[in-house]
Amino acid sequence: MSQSQELPPHIKEFFDKLSALPKPEECRKCGSKLMHVETTFFSSGEQFWTIPLPVCPKCDLKGNQGKFIQPDVC
């Protein structure tokens, strides 16, 4: 996609809806408190979205938190 092309409306709508969702606090699988990793998605144009992605320290990291550095440590 070149920079002069518009992002398809359904893609914009998808990221707008994701941005508006409440952050889940607990893992649906195990009930652990979730961490949220701020992740930025951007188009080849000028539009971008920063969305907190939920990460379960038990299920997603398989109990190895060494795979993830807490933001306050960075």
Distance bins in CASP14 RR format, pairs under 12 A and 6 or more apart:
PFRMAT RR
TARGET T0000
AUTHOR 0000-0000-0000
RMODE 2
METHOD distances of the structure
MODEL  1
1 7 1 0 0 1 0 0 0 0 0 0 0
1 8 0 0 0 0 1 0 0 0 0 0 0
1 11 0 0 0 0 0 1 0 0 0 0 0
1 42 0 0 0 0 0 1 0 0 0 0 0
1 43 1 0 0 1 0 0 0 0 0 0 0
1 44 1 0 1 0 0 0 0 0 0 0 0
1 45 0 0 0 0 1 0 0 0 0 0 0
2 43 0 0 0 0 0 1 0 0 0 0 0
2 44 1 0 0 1 0 0 0 0 0 0 0
2 45 0 0 0 0 1 0 0 0 0 0 0
3 42 0 0 0 0 0 1 0 0 0 0 0
3 43 0 0 0 0 1 0 0 0 0 0 0
3 44 1 0 1 0 0 0 0 0 0 0 0
3 45 1 0 1 0 0 0 0 0 0 0 0
3 46 0 0 0 0 1 0 0 0 0 0 0
3 47 0 0 0 0 0 1 0 0 0 0 0
4 44 0 0 0 0 1 0 0 0 0 0 0
4 45 0 0 0 0 1 0 0 0 0 0 0
4 46 0 0 0 0 0 1 0 0 0 0 0
5 11 0 0 0 0 0 1 0 0 0 0 0
5 43 0 0 0 0 1 0 0 0 0 0 0
5 44 1 0 0 1 0 0 0 0 0 0 0
5 45 0 0 0 0 1 0 0 0 0 0 0
5 47 0 0 0 0 0 1 0 0 0 0 0
6 12 0 0 0 0 1 0 0 0 0 0 0
6 43 0 0 0 0 1 0 0 0 0 0 0
6 44 0 0 0 0 0 1 0 0 0 0 0
6 45 0 0 0 0 1 0 0 0 0 0 0
6 46 0 0 0 0 0 1 0 0 0 0 0
6 47 0 0 0 0 1 0 0 0 0 0 0
7 13 0 0 0 0 0 1 0 0 0 0 0
7 14 0 0 0 0 0 1 0 0 0 0 0
7 15 0 0 0 0 1 0 0 0 0 0 0
7 16 0 0 0 0 0 1 0 0 0 0 0
7 41 0 0 0 0 0 1 0 0 0 0 0
7 42 0 0 0 0 1 0 0 0 0 0 0
7 43 1 0 1 0 0 0 0 0 0 0 0
7 44 0 0 0 0 1 0 0 0 0 0 0
7 45 1 0 0 1 0 0 0 0 0 0 0
7 46 0 0 0 0 0 1 0 0 0 0 0
7 47 1 0 0 1 0 0 0 0 0 0 0
7 48 0 0 0 0 0 1 0 0 0 0 0
7 49 0 0 0 0 0 1 0 0 0 0 0
8 14 0 0 0 0 1 0 0 0 0 0 0
8 15 0 0 0 0 0 1 0 0 0 0 0
8 43 0 0 0 0 1 0 0 0 0 0 0
8 47 0 0 0 0 0 1 0 0 0 0 0
9 15 0 0 0 0 0 1 0 0 0 0 0
9 16 0 0 0 0 0 1 0 0 0 0 0
9 47 0 0 0 0 0 1 0 0 0 0 0
10 16 0 0 0 0 0 1 0 0 0 0 0
10 17 0 0 0 0 0 1 0 0 0 0 0
11 17 0 0 0 0 0 1 0 0 0 0 0
11 18 0 0 0 0 0 1 0 0 0 0 0
11 41 0 0 0 0 1 0 0 0 0 0 0
11 42 0 0 0 0 0 1 0 0 0 0 0
11 43 1 0 0 1 0 0 0 0 0 0 0
11 44 0 0 0 0 0 1 0 0 0 0 0
11 45 0 0 0 0 0 1 0 0 0 0 0
11 47 0 0 0 0 1 0 0 0 0 0 0
11 49 0 0 0 0 0 1 0 0 0 0 0
12 18 0 0 0 0 0 1 0 0 0 0 0
12 19 0 0 0 0 0 1 0 0 0 0 0
12 41 0 0 0 0 0 1 0 0 0 0 0
12 43 0 0 0 0 1 0 0 0 0 0 0
12 45 0 0 0 0 0 1 0 0 0 0 0
12 47 1 0 0 1 0 0 0 0 0 0 0
12 48 0 0 0 0 0 1 0 0 0 0 0
12 49 0 0 0 0 1 0 0 0 0 0 0
13 19 0 0 0 0 0 1 0 0 0 0 0
13 20 0 0 0 0 0 1 0 0 0 0 0
13 49 0 0 0 0 0 1 0 0 0 0 0
14 20 0 0 0 0 0 1 0 0 0 0 0
14 21 0 0 0 0 0 1 0 0 0 0 0
14 41 0 0 0 0 1 0 0 0 0 0 0
14 43 0 0 0 0 0 1 0 0 0 0 0
14 49 0 0 0 0 1 0 0 0 0 0 0
14 51 0 0 0 0 0 1 0 0 0 0 0
15 21 0 0 0 0 0 1 0 0 0 0 0
15 39 0 0 0 0 0 1 0 0 0 0 0
15 40 0 0 0 0 0 1 0 0 0 0 0
15 41 1 0 0 1 0 0 0 0 0 0 0
15 42 0 0 0 0 1 0 0 0 0 0 0
15 43 0 0 0 0 1 0 0 0 0 0 0
15 47 0 0 0 0 1 0 0 0 0 0 0
15 48 0 0 0 0 1 0 0 0 0 0 0
15 49 1 0 1 0 0 0 0 0 0 0 0
15 50 0 0 0 0 1 0 0 0 0 0 0
15 51 1 0 0 1 0 0 0 0 0 0 0
16 41 0 0 0 0 0 1 0 0 0 0 0
16 47 0 0 0 0 0 1 0 0 0 0 0
16 48 0 0 0 0 0 1 0 0 0 0 0
16 49 1 0 0 1 0 0 0 0 0 0 0
16 51 0 0 0 0 0 1 0 0 0 0 0
17 49 0 0 0 0 0 1 0 0 0 0 0
17 51 0 0 0 0 0 1 0 0 0 0 0
18 39 0 0 0 0 0 1 0 0 0 0 0
18 41 0 0 0 0 1 0 0 0 0 0 0
18 49 1 0 0 1 0 0 0 0 0 0 0
18 50 0 0 0 0 0 1 0 0 0 0 0
18 51 1 0 1 0 0 0 0 0 0 0 0
18 52 0 0 0 0 1 0 0 0 0 0 0
18 53 0 0 0 0 1 0 0 0 0 0 0
18 54 0 0 0 0 0 1 0 0 0 0 0
19 38 0 0 0 0 0 1 0 0 0 0 0
19 39 0 0 0 0 0 1 0 0 0 0 0
19 40 0 0 0 0 0 1 0 0 0 0 0
19 41 0 0 0 0 1 0 0 0 0 0 0
19 47 0 0 0 0 0 1 0 0 0 0 0
19 48 0 0 0 0 0 1 0 0 0 0 0
19 49 1 0 1 0 0 0 0 0 0 0 0
19 50 1 0 0 1 0 0 0 0 0 0 0
19 51 1 0 1 0 0 0 0 0 0 0 0
19 52 0 0 0 0 1 0 0 0 0 0 0
19 53 0 0 0 0 0 1 0 0 0 0 0
20 49 0 0 0 0 0 1 0 0 0 0 0
20 51 0 0 0 0 1 0 0 0 0 0 0
20 52 0 0 0 0 0 1 0 0 0 0 0
21 36 0 0 0 0 0 1 0 0 0 0 0
21 49 0 0 0 0 0 1 0 0 0 0 0
21 51 0 0 0 0 1 0 0 0 0 0 0
21 52 0 0 0 0 1 0 0 0 0 0 0
21 53 0 0 0 0 0 1 0 0 0 0 0
21 54 0 0 0 0 0 1 0 0 0 0 0
22 34 0 0 0 0 0 1 0 0 0 0 0
22 36 0 0 0 0 0 1 0 0 0 0 0
22 52 0 0 0 0 0 1 0 0 0 0 0
22 54 0 0 0 0 0 1 0 0 0 0 0
23 33 0 0 0 0 0 1 0 0 0 0 0
23 34 1 0 0 1 0 0 0 0 0 0 0
23 35 0 0 0 0 0 1 0 0 0 0 0
23 36 1 0 1 0 0 0 0 0 0 0 0
23 37 0 0 0 0 0 1 0 0 0 0 0
23 38 0 0 0 0 0 1 0 0 0 0 0
23 51 0 0 0 0 1 0 0 0 0 0 0
23 52 1 0 1 0 0 0 0 0 0 0 0
23 53 0 0 0 0 1 0 0 0 0 0 0
23 54 1 0 0 1 0 0 0 0 0 0 0
23 55 0 0 0 0 0 1 0 0 0 0 0
24 31 0 0 0 0 0 1 0 0 0 0 0
24 32 0 0 0 0 0 1 0 0 0 0 0
24 33 0 0 0 0 0 1 0 0 0 0 0
24 34 1 0 1 0 0 0 0 0 0 0 0
24 35 0 0 0 0 0 1 0 0 0 0 0
24 36 0 0 0 0 1 0 0 0 0 0 0
24 52 0 0 0 0 1 0 0 0 0 0 0
24 53 0 0 0 0 0 1 0 0 0 0 0
24 54 1 0 1 0 0 0 0 0 0 0 0
24 55 0 0 0 0 0 1 0 0 0 0 0
24 56 0 0 0 0 1 0 0 0 0 0 0
25 31 0 0 0 0 1 0 0 0 0 0 0
25 32 0 0 0 0 0 1 0 0 0 0 0
25 33 1 0 0 1 0 0 0 0 0 0 0
25 34 1 0 0 1 0 0 0 0 0 0 0
25 35 0 0 0 0 0 1 0 0 0 0 0
25 36 0 0 0 0 1 0 0 0 0 0 0
25 52 0 0 0 0 0 1 0 0 0 0 0
25 54 0 0 0 0 1 0 0 0 0 0 0
25 56 0 0 0 0 0 1 0 0 0 0 0
26 32 1 0 0 1 0 0 0 0 0 0 0
26 33 1 0 0 1 0 0 0 0 0 0 0
26 34 1 0 0 1 0 0 0 0 0 0 0
26 35 0 0 0 0 0 1 0 0 0 0 0
26 54 0 0 0 0 1 0 0 0 0 0 0
26 56 0 0 0 0 1 0 0 0 0 0 0
26 57 0 0 0 0 0 1 0 0 0 0 0
26 58 0 0 0 0 0 1 0 0 0 0 0
26 59 0 0 0 0 0 1 0 0 0 0 0
27 33 1 0 0 1 0 0 0 0 0 0 0
27 34 1 0 1 0 0 0 0 0 0 0 0
27 35 0 0 0 0 0 1 0 0 0 0 0
27 54 1 0 0 1 0 0 0 0 0 0 0
27 55 0 0 0 0 1 0 0 0 0 0 0
27 56 1 1 0 0 0 0 0 0 0 0 0
27 57 0 0 0 0 1 0 0 0 0 0 0
27 58 1 0 0 1 0 0 0 0 0 0 0
27 59 1 0 1 0 0 0 0 0 0 0 0
27 60 0 0 0 0 1 0 0 0 0 0 0
27 61 0 0 0 0 0 1 0 0 0 0 0
28 34 0 0 0 0 1 0 0 0 0 0 0
28 54 0 0 0 0 1 0 0 0 0 0 0
28 56 0 0 0 0 1 0 0 0 0 0 0
28 59 0 0 0 0 1 0 0 0 0 0 0
28 60 0 0 0 0 0 1 0 0 0 0 0
29 54 0 0 0 0 0 1 0 0 0 0 0
29 56 1 0 0 1 0 0 0 0 0 0 0
29 57 0 0 0 0 0 1 0 0 0 0 0
29 58 0 0 0 0 1 0 0 0 0 0 0
29 59 1 0 1 0 0 0 0 0 0 0 0
29 60 0 0 0 0 1 0 0 0 0 0 0
30 56 1 0 0 1 0 0 0 0 0 0 0
30 57 0 0 0 0 1 0 0 0 0 0 0
30 58 1 0 1 0 0 0 0 0 0 0 0
30 59 1 0 1 0 0 0 0 0 0 0 0
30 60 0 0 0 0 0 1 0 0 0 0 0
30 61 0 0 0 0 0 1 0 0 0 0 0
30 62 0 0 0 0 0 1 0 0 0 0 0
30 63 0 0 0 0 0 1 0 0 0 0 0
31 54 0 0 0 0 0 1 0 0 0 0 0
31 56 0 0 0 0 1 0 0 0 0 0 0
31 57 0 0 0 0 0 1 0 0 0 0 0
31 58 0 0 0 0 1 0 0 0 0 0 0
31 59 0 0 0 0 1 0 0 0 0 0 0
32 54 0 0 0 0 0 1 0 0 0 0 0
32 55 0 0 0 0 0 1 0 0 0 0 0
32 56 1 0 1 0 0 0 0 0 0 0 0
32 57 1 0 0 1 0 0 0 0 0 0 0
32 58 1 0 1 0 0 0 0 0 0 0 0
32 59 1 0 0 1 0 0 0 0 0 0 0
32 60 0 0 0 0 1 0 0 0 0 0 0
32 61 0 0 0 0 0 1 0 0 0 0 0
32 63 0 0 0 0 1 0 0 0 0 0 0
32 65 0 0 0 0 0 1 0 0 0 0 0
33 54 0 0 0 0 0 1 0 0 0 0 0
33 55 0 0 0 0 0 1 0 0 0 0 0
33 56 0 0 0 0 1 0 0 0 0 0 0
33 57 1 0 0 1 0 0 0 0 0 0 0
33 58 0 0 0 0 1 0 0 0 0 0 0
33 59 0 0 0 0 0 1 0 0 0 0 0
34 52 0 0 0 0 1 0 0 0 0 0 0
34 53 0 0 0 0 1 0 0 0 0 0 0
34 54 1 0 1 0 0 0 0 0 0 0 0
34 55 1 0 0 1 0 0 0 0 0 0 0
34 56 1 0 1 0 0 0 0 0 0 0 0
34 57 0 0 0 0 1 0 0 0 0 0 0
34 58 0 0 0 0 0 1 0 0 0 0 0
34 59 0 0 0 0 1 0 0 0 0 0 0
34 60 0 0 0 0 1 0 0 0 0 0 0
34 61 0 0 0 0 0 1 0 0 0 0 0
34 68 0 0 0 0 0 1 0 0 0 0 0
35 52 0 0 0 0 1 0 0 0 0 0 0
35 53 0 0 0 0 1 0 0 0 0 0 0
35 54 1 0 0 1 0 0 0 0 0 0 0
35 55 1 0 1 0 0 0 0 0 0 0 0
35 56 1 0 0 1 0 0 0 0 0 0 0
35 57 1 0 0 1 0 0 0 0 0 0 0
35 58 0 0 0 0 0 1 0 0 0 0 0
35 59 0 0 0 0 0 1 0 0 0 0 0
35 60 0 0 0 0 1 0 0 0 0 0 0
35 61 0 0 0 0 1 0 0 0 0 0 0
35 65 0 0 0 0 1 0 0 0 0 0 0
35 67 0 0 0 0 0 1 0 0 0 0 0
35 68 1 0 0 1 0 0 0 0 0 0 0
35 69 0 0 0 0 0 1 0 0 0 0 0
35 70 1 0 0 1 0 0 0 0 0 0 0
35 71 0 0 0 0 1 0 0 0 0 0 0
35 72 0 0 0 0 0 1 0 0 0 0 0
36 50 0 0 0 0 0 1 0 0 0 0 0
36 51 0 0 0 0 1 0 0 0 0 0 0
36 52 1 1 0 0 0 0 0 0 0 0 0
36 53 1 0 0 1 0 0 0 0 0 0 0
36 54 1 0 1 0 0 0 0 0 0 0 0
36 55 1 0 0 1 0 0 0 0 0 0 0
36 56 0 0 0 0 0 1 0 0 0 0 0
36 57 0 0 0 0 0 1 0 0 0 0 0
36 60 0 0 0 0 0 1 0 0 0 0 0
36 68 0 0 0 0 0 1 0 0 0 0 0
36 70 0 0 0 0 0 1 0 0 0 0 0
36 71 0 0 0 0 1 0 0 0 0 0 0
37 50 0 0 0 0 0 1 0 0 0 0 0
37 51 0 0 0 0 1 0 0 0 0 0 0
37 52 1 0 0 1 0 0 0 0 0 0 0
37 53 1 0 1 0 0 0 0 0 0 0 0
37 54 0 0 0 0 1 0 0 0 0 0 0
37 55 1 0 1 0 0 0 0 0 0 0 0
37 56 0 0 0 0 0 1 0 0 0 0 0
37 57 0 0 0 0 0 1 0 0 0 0 0
37 60 0 0 0 0 0 1 0 0 0 0 0
37 61 0 0 0 0 0 1 0 0 0 0 0
37 67 0 0 0 0 0 1 0 0 0 0 0
37 68 1 0 0 1 0 0 0 0 0 0 0
37 69 0 0 0 0 0 1 0 0 0 0 0
37 70 0 0 0 0 0 1 0 0 0 0 0
37 71 1 0 0 1 0 0 0 0 0 0 0
37 74 0 0 0 0 0 1 0 0 0 0 0
38 49 0 0 0 0 0 1 0 0 0 0 0
38 50 1 0 1 0 0 0 0 0 0 0 0
38 51 1 0 0 1 0 0 0 0 0 0 0
38 52 1 0 1 0 0 0 0 0 0 0 0
38 53 0 0 0 0 1 0 0 0 0 0 0
38 54 0 0 0 0 0 1 0 0 0 0 0
38 55 0 0 0 0 0 1 0 0 0 0 0
38 71 1 0 0 1 0 0 0 0 0 0 0
38 74 0 0 0 0 0 1 0 0 0 0 0
39 48 0 0 0 0 0 1 0 0 0 0 0
39 49 0 0 0 0 1 0 0 0 0 0 0
39 50 1 0 0 1 0 0 0 0 0 0 0
39 51 1 0 1 0 0 0 0 0 0 0 0
39 52 1 0 0 1 0 0 0 0 0 0 0
39 53 1 0 1 0 0 0 0 0 0 0 0
39 54 0 0 0 0 0 1 0 0 0 0 0
39 55 0 0 0 0 0 1 0 0 0 0 0
39 71 0 0 0 0 0 1 0 0 0 0 0
40 47 0 0 0 0 0 1 0 0 0 0 0
40 48 1 0 1 0 0 0 0 0 0 0 0
40 49 1 0 0 1 0 0 0 0 0 0 0
40 50 1 0 1 0 0 0 0 0 0 0 0
40 51 1 0 0 1 0 0 0 0 0 0 0
40 52 0 0 0 0 0 1 0 0 0 0 0
40 53 0 0 0 0 0 1 0 0 0 0 0
41 47 0 0 0 0 1 0 0 0 0 0 0
41 48 1 0 0 1 0 0 0 0 0 0 0
41 49 1 0 1 0 0 0 0 0 0 0 0
41 50 1 0 0 1 0 0 0 0 0 0 0
41 51 1 0 0 1 0 0 0 0 0 0 0
41 52 0 0 0 0 0 1 0 0 0 0 0
41 53 0 0 0 0 0 1 0 0 0 0 0
42 48 1 1 0 0 0 0 0 0 0 0 0
42 49 1 0 0 1 0 0 0 0 0 0 0
42 50 0 0 0 0 1 0 0 0 0 0 0
42 51 0 0 0 0 0 1 0 0 0 0 0
43 49 0 0 0 0 1 0 0 0 0 0 0
52 71 0 0 0 0 0 1 0 0 0 0 0
53 60 0 0 0 0 1 0 0 0 0 0 0
53 68 0 0 0 0 0 1 0 0 0 0 0
54 60 0 0 0 0 1 0 0 0 0 0 0
55 61 1 0 0 1 0 0 0 0 0 0 0
55 62 0 0 0 0 0 1 0 0 0 0 0
55 63 0 0 0 0 0 1 0 0 0 0 0
55 65 0 0 0 0 1 0 0 0 0 0 0
55 67 0 0 0 0 1 0 0 0 0 0 0
55 68 1 0 0 1 0 0 0 0 0 0 0
55 69 0 0 0 0 0 1 0 0 0 0 0
55 70 0 0 0 0 0 1 0 0 0 0 0
55 71 0 0 0 0 0 1 0 0 0 0 0
56 62 0 0 0 0 1 0 0 0 0 0 0
56 63 0 0 0 0 1 0 0 0 0 0 0
56 65 0 0 0 0 0 1 0 0 0 0 0
56 68 0 0 0 0 0 1 0 0 0 0 0
57 63 1 0 0 1 0 0 0 0 0 0 0
57 64 0 0 0 0 1 0 0 0 0 0 0
57 65 1 0 1 0 0 0 0 0 0 0 0
57 66 0 0 0 0 1 0 0 0 0 0 0
57 67 0 0 0 0 1 0 0 0 0 0 0
57 68 1 0 0 1 0 0 0 0 0 0 0
57 70 0 0 0 0 0 1 0 0 0 0 0
58 64 0 0 0 0 1 0 0 0 0 0 0
58 65 0 0 0 0 1 0 0 0 0 0 0
58 68 0 0 0 0 0 1 0 0 0 0 0
60 67 0 0 0 0 1 0 0 0 0 0 0
60 68 0 0 0 0 1 0 0 0 0 0 0
61 67 1 0 1 0 0 0 0 0 0 0 0
61 68 1 0 1 0 0 0 0 0 0 0 0
61 69 0 0 0 0 0 1 0 0 0 0 0
61 70 0 0 0 0 0 1 0 0 0 0 0
62 68 0 0 0 0 0 1 0 0 0 0 0
65 73 0 0 0 0 0 1 0 0 0 0 0
66 73 0 0 0 0 0 1 0 0 0 0 0
68 74 0 0 0 0 0 1 0 0 0 0 0
END
